[in-house]
Every structure is written in structure tokens, then in C-alpha cells.
Amino acid sequence: MAKCSNCGSETGLYSNGAPICLKCAGLWETKRKPSAPSLEIRSILHCELISATRRAVEATREFNDVVGQFPSGLPHPDGVQRIKNASNKLTVARKEMATAHDRLNDYLSRGIVPDDLKKSRLANTTLGGRFRR
């Protein structure tokens, strides 16, 4: 076993290639705080995800309402178009939600900042004046 680089105790845990024990790893994590831009990016991405999820839930409700209007399962000609429209809206909403999930996951897991949120957008955006779609 390796020796912790901080306290010298034996450990099998490594952080960035350096041996570190659980106790020291816990202390290091509590001292490390994300920077303000990092918190702002995360907040923006969370808000995007929440908004996209709301749109997907709304589109799902709308689709279920439209389909539920035809208990026989055979909609009249106008109903077919309404079902297609609701289905297309649901598809778009789900794709937007998946994109929001991917953007947040990429940022949280790999630190990848989406291009539209890089310096120019963050410099002009505050959390109080959230972005518009």
C-alpha cells in the first residue's frame, strides 16, 4: 500500500495520481469551493434542465389529453392532425430535455462548458436576469 501524501498513513486511494487517505480526501473536499462563475454556469444549466423538463411534462399532458379524447381509438380526420401536432411537440420537448441533461452532465462530470455559456454570455448574464429561449 502507498502512504498518504498528506498524513503518511497507508492508503489504496489516489487523487490525481497522488496517494491520499479517506480522512485527508474528505478534508480536501470540504476546503475546496467552486468559483463564482462555476456556480453561475451550474445554475444556468440547472435552470435550462428544469425549464426543458417542464416543457416535456406539459407536452406529455397535452398529448395524453388529445389521445384520451378518442375512447374508441379511431379519431375523426381532424383528430389525426391534432395527434400528429401533439406528438411532434412532445418529440421536440423530449429532445430539448435530453440536450439539457447532456449539457449539465458534461459540465458536472467533465467540466465542459457549453459554447453558448462561455465568457461572452457569462459576462452579460446575471442569475437574476436569466437567459431567454
BELGIVEN-V701072 format. One record per run of one state. SS is the DSSP state (helix for helix, strand for strand, loop for the rest). FROM is the first residue (numbers start at 1). LEN is the number of residues. Records with the same first field share a line. If there is no record, write none. Layout:
SS=FROM-LEN + FROM-LEN
This chain:
loop=1-1 + 4-6 + 12-2 + 16-2 + 20-2 + 32-4 + 69-8 + 111-4 + 118-1 + 125-2 + 130-4
strand=2-2 + 10-2 + 14-2 + 18-2
helix=22-10 + 36-33 + 77-34 + 115-3 + 119-6 + 127-3
